[in-house]
Amino acid sequence: MKKTFTQSAQEKHFRVAIFGSARIKKGDKTYKLVYELAKKIGERSIDIVTGGGPGLMSAATEGHASGDKKHKSHSYGLLIKLPSEQKSAKHLDIKREFEHFTDRLDTFMVLSNAVVVAPGGLGTLLEFIYTWQLVQLKEICDIPIILLGEQWHELIDWIKKHPIKNRFMSPSDLNSIFFANTLEQAMNIINHTYKMYKQGDKDICLNIRKYKLR
């Protein structure tokens, strides 16, 4: 019998969420970077979770399928109903469509043991900040948030200059933030977190225990 989305989500399996723009096309250097990163993740038989749509989401699912030749892991797609129909990415193993962004974001949080934030616009910013706030408030596990590409450096500089300087945030809130300008840097962080997960490190846990699916 085929498992339901919820049954599959509750299985103990390390997963990496990849957020990024739906507007970036094949041929772009960022598309290639996300494809290669997801391919490496697939080679490690690690699940990925994306928004299931075009652009960098498609790059991630294609790359993951290319790397996971033995089909030992899964590609999750969390789609959202939009006024204009969203085209589903290829190579999704498990997908679910949501009517509300809040439910979709919560499901990302339940599934993910690490998060990669690639370049993107408002949607990507929302996903990044939502993850960060829940880590800050300890609503989910202290997962690494990997900012992929140079786009994010100025934003973090602004956060240091204003919210942190004015004590609206604590400097320790940056502990879960990691910069990665290259594939190797991103994979080093993912591999380190995966190693701790496999060893049952006390600092790594399943978000499903803290943040329940609806």
C-alpha positions in Angstrom: 0.0 0.0 0.0 1.3 3.4 -1.0 2.1 5.6 2.0 0.3 8.9 2.5 2.2 12.2 2.6 1.9 12.4 6.4 3.1 8.8 6.9 6.1 9.4 4.7 6.9 12.7 6.4 6.9 11.1 9.8 9.6 8.6 8.8 13.0 9.2 10.4 15.1 10.5 7.5 17.5 13.4 7.2 16.1 16.1 4.8 17.5 19.3 3.4 15.1 22.1 2.3 16.2 24.2 -0.7 14.5 27.6 -1.1 15.1 29.8 -4.1 13.6 31.8 -7.0 11.1 30.3 -9.4 12.2 32.8 -12.0 15.8 31.7 -12.6 16.2 29.7 -15.8 18.4 26.9 -17.1 21.8 28.3 -18.1 22.0 30.7 -15.2 25.1 30.1 -13.0 22.8 29.9 -9.9 20.6 27.3 -11.6 23.8 25.2 -12.3 25.0 25.7 -8.7 21.7 24.5 -7.2 21.6 21.6 -9.6 25.1 20.4 -8.6 24.4 20.9 -4.9 21.2 18.8 -5.1 23.1 16.2 -7.1 25.6 15.9 -4.3 22.8 15.6 -1.7 21.2 12.9 -3.8 24.5 11.0 -4.0 24.5 10.9 -0.2 20.9 9.4 -0.3 19.6 12.5 1.6 16.1 13.7 1.0 15.4 17.2 -0.4 12.3 19.3 0.1 11.4 22.2 -2.3 8.4 24.2 -3.3 8.0 21.8 -6.2 7.8 24.5 -8.8 10.0 25.9 -11.6 13.3 27.7 -11.5 15.7 26.8 -8.7 13.1 24.3 -7.4 13.3 22.5 -10.7 17.1 22.7 -10.6 17.1 21.0 -7.2 14.7 18.2 -8.2 16.6 17.4 -11.4 20.0 17.5 -9.7 18.8 15.3 -6.9 17.4 12.7 -9.3 20.7 12.7 -11.2 22.6 12.1 -8.0 20.4 9.5 -6.4 20.8 6.8 -9.0 19.9 4.0 -6.6 16.7 5.7 -5.5 17.4 5.5 -1.8 16.0 9.0 -1.0 13.1 11.1 -1.9 12.3 14.5 -3.4 9.4 16.3 -1.7 7.5 19.1 -3.4 5.3 21.4 -1.4 3.3 23.2 -4.0 1.0 26.3 -3.5 -2.2 27.1 -5.2 -1.7 30.4 -7.1 -3.9 32.6 -9.3 -1.8 31.5 -12.3 -1.3 27.8 -12.3 2.1 26.7 -11.0 3.9 24.2 -13.1 5.1 21.2 -11.1 8.8 20.3 -11.3 9.8 17.0 -12.8 11.3 14.2 -10.7 9.2 14.8 -7.6 8.7 11.6 -5.6 6.2 12.9 -3.1 4.2 16.1 -3.4 1.4 18.0 -1.8 -0.5 21.1 -2.8 -1.5 23.8 -0.2 -4.1 26.5 -0.3 -2.4 28.6 2.4 1.2 29.7 2.7 1.2 29.3 6.4 0.4 25.5 6.2 3.0 25.1 3.6 5.7 26.9 5.6 4.8 24.8 8.7 5.3 21.6 6.7 8.7 22.8 5.5 9.6 23.2 9.1 8.4 19.8 10.1 10.4 18.1 7.3 13.7 19.9 7.4 16.9 19.1 9.2 18.9 21.7 7.3 17.9 24.6 5.1 19.6 26.1 2.0 18.5 29.5 1.0 19.5 30.2 -2.6 19.0 33.6 -4.3 15.3 34.7 -4.7 12.7 37.3 -4.0 9.9 37.8 -1.5 8.9 34.2 -1.3 12.4 33.1 -0.6 12.8 35.9 2.0 9.6 34.7 3.7 10.8 31.1 3.9 14.2 32.2 5.2 12.9 34.6 7.9 10.2 32.2 9.0 12.7 29.4 9.5 15.1 31.8 11.3 12.4 33.0 13.7 11.3 29.5 14.7 14.9 28.6 15.4 15.3 31.7 17.4 12.2 31.0 19.4 13.1 27.3 19.8 9.9 26.2 18.2 11.9 23.9 15.9 15.3 22.3 16.3 18.5 24.4 16.0 19.0 23.6 12.3 21.6 25.2 10.1 20.4 27.9 7.8 22.8 28.0 4.8 22.7 31.2 2.8 23.9 30.3 -0.7 25.4 33.0 -2.8 26.5 36.6 -2.3 23.0 38.1 -2.2 22.7 37.5 1.5 25.8 39.2 2.8 24.4 42.7 2.7 21.2 41.7 4.4 23.0 40.1 7.3 25.3 43.2 7.5 22.1 45.3 7.8 20.8 43.1 10.5 24.0 43.5 12.4 24.0 47.3 11.9 20.4 47.9 12.9 18.3 45.2 14.7 21.3 43.7 16.6 23.0 47.1 17.3 19.7 48.4 18.6 19.2 45.3 20.7 16.1 44.1 18.9 18.0 40.9 18.3 20.8 39.1 20.1 24.2 38.5 18.4 23.6 34.8 19.3 20.7 34.8 16.8 23.3 34.6 14.1 24.7 31.3 15.4 22.4 29.3 13.1 23.3 31.3 10.0 26.1 30.1 7.7 27.4 31.6 4.5 28.2 29.4 1.5 29.4 30.9 -1.8 30.4 27.6 -3.3 29.0 24.1 -3.6 31.8 22.7 -1.4 31.1 25.1 1.4 27.4 24.2 1.5 28.1 20.5 1.4 30.6 20.7 4.2 27.9 22.2 6.5 25.3 19.6 5.3 27.7 16.7 5.7 28.7 17.8 9.2 25.0 18.1 10.3 24.2 14.8 8.7 27.1 13.1 10.5 25.8 14.5 13.9 22.3 13.3 13.0 23.5 9.8 12.2 25.5 9.7 15.5 22.4 10.7 17.5 24.0 14.0 18.6 22.0 15.7 21.4 21.9 18.9 19.4 20.2 17.3 16.4 16.6 16.3 16.6 13.6 15.6 14.4 11.4 18.6 14.0 8.4 16.3 13.8 8.7 15.9 17.5 8.4 19.6 18.1 6.3 20.9 15.3 3.2 18.9 14.3 1.7 18.4 10.9 -1.9 19.6 10.6 
